[in-house]
Amino acid sequence: YEYGDGGRDHVAVLGTDTSFGIPPSTTQFAPFYRRVDPQQLLHAQAGIDQRVAPTVGIAGGIFSTFYNSRELEYPDATYSDPLLRTDTDSHEVGGIGRTTIDIGTRDSLAIGALLRGDGAHVSNSSRGTLSDPDLLIGSVSAENVYSVTDRVSVILGLSYDIQSGGDVGTTGEVDPQGVLFVDWTPWGSTRLAIGRKVRFPTLRELYDPLQGNPNLKPEATLTYEIG
């Protein structure tokens, strides 16, 4: 929904409910007939984007995701009397926000924050609870765009990203970036950038009963780019 003064709200909902068979694996010894029945996903989000003053704008949103699946192993292709049932119930809730400020005719600043919590419960009919992990992931960031001239802009950004929970403890990472943009109109443009970014391991990568590893560390990359 768009307001007359430039504001905008949005609401989105996504849901799926599926069942399917799992083909034999070429990398894992799994001789049984397997099915996922059912696999359910429900995601909902809502947000707002609004200019609250001539030089200040805000945007924000909240989101929630629920994912449930039931995997069954059978001794034969009749798919009756399962040998093992594995249930996975996971959820994620969080929010994100951003404030933009026009400092001057050539200078603008954006400040943002993200916070989300992930949790899961994995169990099977043989051993009961296999894992019950949770994670908290957050980030605060700032980015400044300065127009040196009508054709030259400099972008400087910095974020602090954190992951905490479960057996992983608390890990914080500082990620800077810098960009130089030159417009050679009418002959094109040039962009030079350097930045560091971190990717934390996901809940599944850390705690999956079959292939999870709680000792995984964040992956960091340093990227140089010219184009």
Phi, psi and omega in degrees: 000127181254131177276162179291336182265018175096000178276162182208137173245154174214149175223135180221141178224134177228131179219141175223150177217110187226161172220142183198158174274160179245118180295159176302145182270142176268353182241353184224135180284103181220082187285353186274158171282131187232145175219150168254118187204096002255178167237122187235138178226134174223119180234135177222143178212153178214145183205171180218145177225118190211135171270115186267347177207165181304333182243007185229131175231149178232152175211144180197163179199159174234152183212157180210135181226133175237132181227125180228139176215151178231117179253132184238138176247132183239152180282341181209179186281005175283345180052048175230153180053073182297145176280324184212139176236128179241126181248134175235122177236117181229159181209155176215133175226148181184183180208156180219144181212156181211141174236130177246137183229124174274101184288323178202189181291339182242004189224128177223149184231137175237134179235130184224162178210147179222137175217129179214148177241132179243141177211157181207158173224119182241129181213162172221170186285350181265314187248357184075223183291126177263321178200153181216060188275165173210151179221149174235126182235132181219160180205138169236141186210161176215144179218132180242130177247118181240123178270103181295313173224186178293343184241356183234126179230147177239129180241124178237132181222157180207135176226152174238116185247139185223143174229137183211149174131163175057221180270000186272350183071211180238127181232129177241142182225139176256127185234103177267161174208153177215141183222136171243124182240127180234127179261116182262026184320131005265020187260011179114201182208162179233140178229124175242131185216149171219137183199154174243139179216146180244145174236118179281148174297145182280169178301320181290319180297331181275320195235006177304130185300331183267320187226013178285154179219103182292354179266004179298141179254161177298147176263128180242141179229142174245117190244130172248139184213137171220135182204000000 
